[in-house]
C-alpha cells in the first residue's frame, strides 16, 4: 500500500485495543494494517449497500434474538427486505 500523508486517529478502550492487537497478531499483520483493511472493507460494503447500512443487516437485526421465541409476524417484519 502506498504511503500517504492522511492520518486517522481514534480513541479505543483498553479492551478494544487489546482485541485488535491479538487479532492483528493472529493475522500476521500490524495493528494499523489490520484496522485499515477492516475499515476499508466495511466502507466498501456500506458503499455497495447504502440502504442496508441505514436499516441494519438482517444479522444485525436478529442478533441477540437466537434464544428468543419469535412470532411469525415478528420474523416476517425482521426479514422483510432482506
Secondary structure, DSSP 4 states (H G I P E B T S, - for coil): ----S--------HHHHHHHHHHHHHHTS-HHHHHHHHHHHHHHHHHH-HHHHHH--HHHHHTT-TTSPPPHHHHHHHHTT-
